[in-house]
Amino acid sequence: MPDVRLASPQGKWILLTTVLGSSMAMLDSTVINVALPRIGRDLDANLAALQWTVNAYTLTLAGLILLGGSLGDRLGRRKVFVVGVVWFAVASLLCGLAPNTGVLIAARALQGIGGALLTPGSLALIQASFHPDDRGRAVGLWSGFGGIGAAVGPFVGGWLVDGPGWRWVFLLNVPLALVCAPIAVRHVPESADGRAHGRFDVLGAVLGALALALVTYALTEARNGSLVVAVTAVAGVAAAVAFVRVEKRSPDPMMPLGIFASRQFTAVNLVTLCVYAAFGGFFFLTALQLQVVAGYSPLQAGTALLPTTALMLLFSARSGALADRIGPRVPLTVGPLLCAAAMLLMRRVGENADYVTDVLPALLVMGAGMVTLVAPLTATVLASVDTGRAGLASGINNAAARAAGLIAVAALPLLAGMGPEAYLSPAAFDDAFGRAMVWCAGVLVVGAGVAFTTVRRLPPDCRRPECRTHGSVLAPPLEPNRSAGKLGAG
């Protein structure tokens, strides 16, 4: 049984290294949007290249995060976490030194692999290391500090882009890793799950990532209308079908399809797809809109987005408590509708937009909507499956959210009619941004409708989330498997 106490020196070192590791991945998933206009100008990139700069990272992270959790359980959680930290740092160095968009996109994909190793690994280390009496508080501190990192990420990114340059958004990870990895090696005890058995579902992970990659490519390049795009789209659908078949037949699947026998679990994941598709598209395009059209600097754009995550940090725990009393159906219906209203309010943000009267109202409504829905969404996911599969359910839900954001960033510019050079023309981008916000609002309304018609009250003895403080806007929080001490293992 793990016996490290939170108040001990070793406990503090463990908490520090896990917070540093998870914050590296979380920061890079949020700060990149603020840096995109400068990256585009410096590397002479079109809109598709900027989409891939975001999506290459999300693609490998979403496709491999479940496998990353399983690797830690089988091979050793500390070992896989340290490998993830070092891998992420090396990929970040490549990003910072990239001479062109091709190298940058490839390095971002490598970053996502590192993120898939260290993100679930950091939480698994806490679960496996701390005494049961301290574990809940340690998870709470981990999620709280991670939320703060997510909140300040766009601000830090804007400051770096305005100051030493966008490359330091990535290079900053190198000194963080040089602190994080040695602490982990020296102070974190190694652990593994002796009950884990069978083969890794490498084929399932490859097929899942391949399906996402092919569909994303087809959507990103669809405006060209070439035969290659059509073939890629068909191949993406075929890879998705093959993924389902492999998961159905595998004795040790990465994503056991039987978990979707719960109608509530399936329904809340449909809500997740709608909600986080809208969020992914919103934050990708809003960072561009504020700079390209409204004339904000990267620092101003990053600072402008702070209210949304600040509201989540301050009130997510209270939202979870409210949902415990009234049930998840109302929050999961009202929350997306508030976010949809925020998307429509963002259409007022145009040239020389005033922050207080034009931008802030939309972001406050957006934050209120996210506060309302994120905690109940996680609680509903956990309550929809057996306690022993809670970590797996959370991992699937987190991966689904990231995949939804990935598809949205690929598809939304196409649906809104953005050309390859749209972000270089304020007028053209502004018109397309308004249409994109309508699309996002429509998807959120669909999500609200799914929640209203399918989500039911949770049983009184169901599993409640441990991560009550949350600041990430791109994915719901990961939750550990309380009984088995592992996350996302199939």
VMD Tcl script that draws the C-alpha trace (Angstrom):
set ca {
  {0.00 0.00 0.00}
  {1.39 3.49 -0.83}
  {2.42 5.32 2.30}
  {3.89 8.70 1.31}
  {2.30 11.51 3.31}
  {1.53 14.81 1.65}
  {3.15 16.85 4.42}
  {6.46 14.97 4.16}
  {9.37 16.33 2.08}
  {8.98 13.42 -0.35}
  {5.26 14.13 -0.69}
  {5.97 17.74 -1.61}
  {8.55 16.68 -4.19}
  {6.10 14.23 -5.75}
  {3.41 16.89 -5.97}
  {5.87 19.38 -7.49}
  {7.11 17.07 -10.22}
  {3.63 15.88 -11.20}
  {2.33 19.45 -11.38}
  {5.33 20.53 -13.48}
  {4.90 17.58 -15.85}
  {1.19 17.98 -16.42}
  {1.52 21.77 -16.67}
  {4.01 21.44 -19.54}
  {1.46 19.60 -21.64}
  {-1.44 21.78 -20.55}
  {0.40 25.04 -21.25}
  {1.37 24.02 -24.77}
  {-2.20 23.05 -25.63}
  {-3.49 26.52 -24.66}
  {-0.73 29.04 -25.43}
  {-0.24 27.98 -29.03}
  {-3.40 29.72 -30.26}
  {-2.09 33.11 -29.15}
  {1.16 32.57 -31.07}
  {-0.41 31.51 -34.38}
  {-0.46 34.89 -36.22}
  {3.24 35.48 -35.50}
  {4.12 31.93 -36.49}
  {2.21 32.39 -39.73}
  {4.03 35.61 -40.59}
  {7.49 34.39 -39.61}
  {7.22 31.06 -41.42}
  {5.06 32.32 -44.32}
  {2.33 29.83 -43.44}
  {-1.20 29.65 -44.80}
  {-4.28 28.90 -42.69}
  {-4.03 25.13 -43.28}
  {-0.50 25.13 -41.85}
  {-1.73 26.98 -38.77}
  {-4.53 24.44 -38.37}
  {-1.98 21.63 -38.48}
  {0.24 23.42 -35.98}
  {-2.62 23.03 -33.50}
  {-3.96 19.71 -34.71}
  {-0.73 17.72 -35.03}
  {-0.35 17.94 -31.26}
  {-3.99 17.20 -30.51}
  {-4.02 14.28 -32.94}
  {-1.28 12.22 -31.30}
  {-2.37 13.21 -27.79}
  {-5.99 12.19 -28.37}
  {-5.05 9.04 -30.24}
  {-2.54 7.74 -27.71}
  {-3.61 9.01 -24.27}
  {-5.39 5.75 -23.38}
  {-2.38 3.72 -24.44}
  {-0.14 6.04 -22.40}
  {-2.05 5.22 -19.23}
  {-1.78 1.49 -19.91}
  {1.96 1.71 -20.56}
  {2.50 3.26 -17.16}
  {0.51 0.53 -15.43}
  {2.47 -2.23 -17.16}
  {6.03 -0.86 -17.44}
  {6.21 1.41 -14.40}
  {4.47 4.72 -13.86}
  {7.57 6.71 -12.94}
  {9.54 5.30 -15.86}
  {6.87 6.16 -18.42}
  {6.31 9.60 -16.86}
  {10.03 10.47 -17.05}
  {10.21 9.21 -20.64}
  {7.20 11.41 -21.44}
  {8.79 14.48 -19.85}
  {12.08 14.01 -21.70}
  {10.30 13.18 -24.96}
  {8.12 16.28 -24.60}
  {11.15 18.49 -23.92}
  {13.08 17.21 -26.95}
  {10.03 17.70 -29.18}
  {9.59 21.21 -27.72}
  {13.20 22.01 -28.59}
  {12.56 20.89 -32.16}
  {9.47 23.12 -32.26}
  {11.46 26.10 -31.03}
  {14.18 25.57 -33.62}
  {11.88 24.69 -36.53}
  {13.02 26.43 -39.74}
  {9.69 25.90 -41.53}
  {6.13 24.78 -40.97}
  {6.81 21.19 -42.02}
  {9.34 20.68 -39.26}
  {7.14 22.53 -36.77}
  {4.11 20.36 -37.53}
  {6.14 17.15 -37.27}
  {7.64 18.29 -33.96}
  {4.19 19.16 -32.65}
  {3.05 15.60 -33.43}
  {6.02 14.32 -31.43}
  {5.04 16.66 -28.61}
  {1.62 15.06 -28.51}
  {3.17 11.62 -28.04}
  {5.11 12.94 -25.05}
  {1.93 14.52 -23.72}
  {0.10 11.19 -24.01}
  {2.75 9.63 -21.77}
  {3.10 12.30 -19.11}
  {-0.49 13.60 -18.80}
  {-2.09 10.39 -17.45}
  {1.21 9.45 -15.82}
  {1.26 12.48 -13.54}
  {-2.13 11.63 -12.05}
  {-1.31 7.92 -11.82}
  {1.85 8.73 -9.83}
  {-0.20 10.63 -7.26}
  {-2.66 7.77 -6.94}
  {0.10 5.19 -6.61}
  {2.36 7.14 -4.23}
  {0.28 8.84 -1.56}
  {-1.27 7.33 1.53}
  {-5.04 6.83 1.06}
  {-5.77 9.45 3.73}
  {-3.85 12.09 1.75}
  {-4.69 10.99 -1.77}
  {-7.84 13.06 -2.24}
  {-6.12 16.25 -1.07}
  {-3.10 15.53 -3.29}
  {-5.34 15.05 -6.34}
  {-7.16 18.25 -5.45}
  {-3.90 20.22 -5.23}
  {-2.69 18.67 -8.49}
  {-5.86 19.63 -10.33}
  {-5.91 23.10 -8.73}
  {-2.34 23.96 -9.66}
  {-2.93 22.50 -13.12}
  {-5.97 24.74 -13.47}
  {-3.89 27.77 -12.55}
  {-1.39 26.76 -15.23}
  {-4.16 26.52 -17.80}
  {-5.51 29.92 -16.75}
  {-2.21 31.79 -17.05}
  {-1.13 29.89 -20.17}
  {-2.51 32.33 -22.77}
  {-1.15 35.28 -20.76}
  {2.32 33.72 -20.57}
  {2.15 32.82 -24.24}
  {1.22 36.35 -25.22}
  {4.02 37.79 -23.08}
  {6.57 35.45 -24.68}
  {5.37 36.16 -28.22}
  {5.48 39.92 -27.62}
  {8.86 39.66 -25.87}
  {11.55 37.13 -26.82}
  {9.39 35.63 -29.58}
  {7.02 32.74 -30.29}
  {9.81 30.15 -30.27}
  {10.11 30.60 -26.50}
  {6.58 29.29 -26.10}
  {8.19 25.91 -26.84}
  {11.73 26.45 -25.56}
  {10.41 27.24 -22.08}
  {9.59 23.53 -21.69}
  {13.26 22.56 -21.77}
  {14.28 24.12 -18.41}
  {11.01 22.88 -16.89}
  {11.88 19.33 -17.94}
  {15.41 19.71 -16.59}
  {13.84 20.39 -13.20}
  {10.98 17.89 -13.44}
  {12.76 14.72 -14.61}
  {15.56 14.62 -11.98}
  {13.07 15.25 -9.17}
  {10.94 12.36 -10.41}
  {13.91 10.00 -10.62}
  {15.16 10.94 -7.13}
  {11.96 11.34 -5.12}
  {9.08 9.46 -6.79}
  {8.74 5.76 -5.96}
  {8.31 3.38 -8.86}
  {5.01 1.54 -9.11}
  {3.13 -0.68 -11.51}
  {-0.11 -2.63 -11.57}
  {0.70 -6.28 -10.99}
  {-2.77 -7.25 -12.19}
  {-2.20 -5.75 -15.64}
  {-1.79 -8.51 -18.18}
  {-2.13 -9.30 -21.85}
  {-0.71 -7.50 -24.84}
  {-0.77 -3.78 -25.51}
  {-3.42 -2.77 -27.97}
  {-0.91 -1.13 -30.29}
  {-2.94 -1.94 -33.41}
  {-6.02 -0.27 -31.93}
  {-4.03 2.83 -30.99}
  {-2.48 3.05 -34.46}
  {-5.82 2.60 -36.23}
  {-7.52 5.16 -34.00}
  {-4.81 7.75 -34.58}
  {-4.70 6.94 -38.30}
  {-8.46 7.42 -38.66}
  {-8.27 10.80 -36.93}
  {-5.28 11.85 -39.03}
  {-6.87 10.92 -42.36}
  {-10.21 12.54 -41.58}
  {-8.48 15.66 -40.27}
  {-6.36 15.90 -43.42}
  {-9.41 15.48 -45.65}
  {-11.31 18.23 -43.83}
  {-8.34 20.61 -43.74}
  {-7.61 20.21 -47.45}
  {-11.21 19.77 -48.63}
  {-11.32 23.27 -50.12}
  {-8.94 22.00 -52.82}
  {-11.47 19.40 -53.95}
  {-8.80 17.00 -55.27}
  {-8.95 13.25 -55.77}
  {-6.35 12.83 -53.02}
  {-8.71 14.48 -50.53}
  {-11.58 12.16 -51.50}
  {-9.38 9.06 -51.23}
  {-8.07 10.23 -47.87}
  {-11.58 10.75 -46.55}
  {-12.64 7.24 -47.61}
  {-9.46 5.80 -46.10}
  {-10.18 7.64 -42.84}
  {-13.65 6.13 -42.61}
  {-12.22 2.69 -43.41}
  {-9.60 3.07 -40.67}
  {-12.35 4.04 -38.20}
  {-14.36 0.94 -39.12}
  {-11.23 -1.21 -38.75}
  {-10.58 0.37 -35.34}
  {-14.04 -0.61 -34.13}
  {-13.61 -4.17 -35.42}
  {-10.21 -4.53 -33.74}
  {-11.49 -3.19 -30.43}
  {-14.46 -5.55 -30.60}
  {-12.32 -8.64 -31.17}
  {-9.23 -7.82 -29.10}
  {-8.88 -9.70 -25.79}
  {-7.26 -6.59 -24.26}
  {-8.72 -3.60 -26.11}
  {-7.56 -0.06 -25.49}
  {-11.19 1.06 -25.59}
  {-13.55 -1.81 -24.65}
  {-16.72 -1.25 -26.63}
  {-18.79 -2.87 -23.90}
  {-18.46 0.30 -21.84}
  {-20.85 1.96 -24.30}
  {-23.58 -0.46 -23.27}
  {-24.42 2.18 -20.69}
  {-26.85 4.49 -22.47}
  {-26.01 7.32 -20.06}
  {-22.27 6.96 -20.77}
  {-22.90 7.01 -24.52}
  {-25.20 10.02 -24.22}
  {-22.82 12.10 -22.13}
  {-20.00 11.37 -24.57}
  {-22.21 12.66 -27.38}
  {-22.70 15.82 -25.32}
  {-18.93 15.95 -24.85}
  {-18.33 15.73 -28.59}
  {-20.70 18.63 -29.26}
  {-19.44 20.83 -26.44}
  {-15.72 20.41 -26.96}
  {-15.97 20.63 -30.73}
  {-17.45 24.09 -30.22}
  {-14.84 24.99 -27.59}
  {-11.95 23.85 -29.79}
  {-13.14 25.90 -32.74}
  {-13.95 28.89 -30.55}
  {-10.58 29.23 -28.86}
  {-8.66 28.56 -32.09}
  {-10.48 31.27 -34.02}
  {-10.96 33.78 -31.19}
  {-7.22 34.14 -30.61}
  {-6.88 34.93 -34.31}
  {-9.90 37.25 -34.37}
  {-8.60 39.35 -31.49}
  {-5.25 39.87 -33.20}
  {-6.07 39.88 -36.91}
  {-9.31 41.89 -36.76}
  {-9.51 43.68 -33.41}
  {-5.83 44.66 -33.54}
  {-4.82 43.22 -30.16}
  {-1.22 42.31 -29.46}
  {-0.47 38.68 -28.50}
  {-0.18 39.74 -24.84}
  {-3.50 41.59 -24.98}
  {-5.18 38.64 -26.70}
  {-3.83 36.19 -24.13}
  {-4.87 38.39 -21.23}
  {-8.31 38.89 -22.77}
  {-9.06 35.17 -22.44}
  {-8.25 34.99 -18.71}
  {-11.83 35.54 -17.40}
  {-13.08 32.25 -18.83}
  {-10.56 30.05 -17.07}
  {-10.58 32.23 -13.95}
  {-14.31 31.62 -13.55}
  {-13.78 27.88 -13.92}
  {-11.08 27.90 -11.26}
  {-13.20 29.87 -8.82}
  {-16.54 28.14 -9.24}
  {-16.09 24.65 -10.74}
  {-16.18 22.97 -7.32}
  {-19.39 24.83 -6.38}
  {-20.93 23.87 -9.69}
  {-20.21 20.23 -8.94}
  {-21.87 20.55 -5.53}
  {-24.95 22.15 -7.12}
  {-25.20 19.35 -9.66}
  {-25.06 16.83 -6.82}
  {-28.21 18.42 -5.38}
  {-30.26 19.03 -8.51}
  {-28.87 16.37 -10.84}
  {-26.84 16.79 -14.05}
  {-29.66 17.20 -16.56}
  {-30.30 20.92 -15.99}
  {-26.60 21.97 -15.85}
  {-25.77 19.93 -18.97}
  {-28.66 21.62 -20.78}
  {-28.23 25.18 -19.53}
  {-24.42 25.21 -19.74}
  {-24.18 24.59 -23.50}
  {-26.97 27.12 -24.13}
  {-25.05 29.78 -22.19}
  {-21.94 28.96 -24.21}
  {-23.98 29.19 -27.42}
  {-25.14 32.66 -26.39}
  {-21.50 33.60 -25.76}
  {-20.56 32.46 -29.27}
  {-23.23 34.71 -30.75}
  {-22.10 37.63 -28.57}
  {-18.58 37.18 -29.96}
  {-19.89 38.22 -33.38}
  {-19.86 41.79 -32.01}
  {-16.07 41.65 -31.75}
  {-14.82 43.37 -34.86}
  {-12.31 46.01 -35.88}
  {-11.09 48.12 -32.93}
  {-13.39 46.20 -30.57}
  {-13.56 47.60 -27.05}
  {-12.62 44.97 -24.50}
  {-15.04 45.98 -21.74}
  {-18.13 46.43 -23.89}
  {-17.52 43.96 -26.73}
  {-15.17 41.15 -25.64}
  {-15.60 40.79 -21.89}
  {-19.39 40.20 -21.84}
  {-19.06 37.27 -24.23}
  {-16.18 35.72 -22.27}
  {-18.03 36.09 -18.97}
  {-21.08 34.32 -20.40}
  {-18.75 31.70 -21.89}
  {-17.09 31.16 -18.52}
  {-20.45 30.89 -16.79}
  {-21.55 28.25 -19.27}
  {-18.36 26.23 -18.87}
  {-18.58 26.44 -15.08}
  {-22.15 25.17 -15.28}
  {-21.45 22.12 -17.42}
  {-17.89 20.79 -16.95}
  {-18.12 19.39 -13.41}
  {-21.56 17.76 -13.95}
  {-20.30 16.27 -17.22}
  {-17.38 14.57 -15.46}
  {-19.62 13.39 -12.62}
  {-22.07 11.87 -15.08}
  {-19.31 10.05 -16.94}
  {-18.03 8.48 -13.72}
  {-21.50 7.59 -12.47}
  {-22.43 5.86 -15.72}
  {-19.98 2.95 -15.32}
  {-18.81 0.56 -12.63}
  {-16.38 2.03 -10.11}
  {-13.61 -0.23 -11.37}
  {-13.86 1.33 -14.83}
  {-13.98 4.96 -13.73}
  {-10.43 5.70 -14.84}
  {-11.06 4.13 -18.23}
  {-14.33 6.05 -18.63}
  {-12.61 9.32 -17.80}
  {-9.81 8.59 -20.25}
  {-12.29 7.84 -23.04}
  {-14.21 11.01 -22.30}
  {-11.02 13.09 -22.28}
  {-9.88 11.55 -25.58}
  {-13.32 12.13 -27.11}
  {-13.18 15.81 -26.17}
  {-9.74 16.23 -27.73}
  {-10.80 14.39 -30.88}
  {-13.84 16.66 -31.15}
  {-11.65 19.75 -30.89}
  {-9.32 18.28 -33.50}
  {-12.12 17.77 -36.01}
  {-13.57 21.21 -35.27}
  {-10.30 23.03 -35.93}
  {-10.04 21.13 -39.23}
  {-13.66 21.55 -40.34}
  {-14.76 24.95 -39.02}
  {-12.68 27.14 -41.38}
  {-14.06 25.10 -44.27}
  {-17.66 25.45 -43.09}
  {-17.17 29.19 -42.50}
  {-15.67 29.75 -45.94}
  {-12.16 30.75 -44.85}
  {-9.63 30.69 -47.65}
  {-5.96 29.73 -47.24}
  {-4.93 33.38 -46.75}
  {-8.00 34.48 -44.80}
  {-6.10 35.34 -41.63}
  {-4.04 37.89 -43.58}
  {-7.16 39.90 -44.47}
  {-9.01 41.43 -41.48}
  {-12.23 41.98 -43.44}
  {-12.35 38.46 -44.89}
  {-11.48 36.86 -41.58}
  {-14.08 38.91 -39.70}
  {-16.87 37.80 -42.04}
  {-15.87 34.15 -41.78}
  {-15.47 34.38 -38.00}
  {-19.08 35.50 -37.64}
  {-20.28 32.50 -39.64}
  {-18.04 30.18 -37.61}
  {-19.55 31.39 -34.35}
  {-23.03 30.55 -35.67}
  {-21.83 27.03 -36.46}
  {-20.34 26.68 -32.97}
  {-23.55 27.93 -31.35}
  {-25.58 25.46 -33.40}
  {-23.43 22.51 -32.29}
  {-23.84 23.60 -28.66}
  {-27.60 23.75 -29.03}
  {-27.53 20.18 -30.37}
  {-25.47 19.16 -27.33}
  {-28.00 20.80 -25.02}
  {-30.80 18.93 -26.76}
  {-29.01 15.60 -26.36}
  {-28.45 16.30 -22.66}
  {-32.06 17.32 -22.04}
  {-33.50 14.23 -23.71}
  {-31.06 11.57 -22.49}
  {-29.31 12.49 -19.21}
  {-30.94 11.27 -16.02}
  {-30.38 11.88 -12.30}
  {-27.37 10.12 -10.80}
  {-27.79 7.42 -8.14}
  {-27.00 8.68 -4.63}
  {-24.11 6.24 -4.08}
  {-22.31 6.90 -7.37}
  {-18.66 7.83 -7.77}
  {-17.94 11.57 -7.45}
  {-15.04 13.36 -9.20}
  {-11.81 13.84 -7.29}
  {-10.63 16.69 -9.54}
  {-13.09 19.36 -8.42}
  {-10.99 22.34 -9.53}
  {-10.45 22.55 -13.27}
  {-9.13 25.19 -15.61}
  {-8.61 23.51 -18.98}
  {-10.91 24.72 -21.73}
  {-10.01 22.03 -24.26}
  {-10.82 18.79 -22.40}
  {-12.61 17.62 -19.25}
  {-10.42 16.60 -16.29}
  {-8.85 13.20 -16.12}
  {-9.99 11.12 -13.17}
  {-8.11 8.23 -11.55}
  {-9.48 4.78 -10.88}
  {-9.91 5.03 -7.15}
  {-10.06 1.32 -6.47}
  {-7.25 0.15 -8.73}
  {-4.98 3.19 -8.62}
  {-4.63 3.41 -12.35}
  {-5.95 5.49 -15.23}
  {-7.18 4.51 -18.61}
  {-5.92 0.94 -18.66}
  {-7.95 -1.35 -20.85}
}
mol new
graphics top color blue
foreach p $ca { graphics top sphere $p radius 0.5 }
foreach p [lrange $ca 0 end-1] q [lrange $ca 1 end] { graphics top cylinder $p $q radius 0.2 }
display resetview
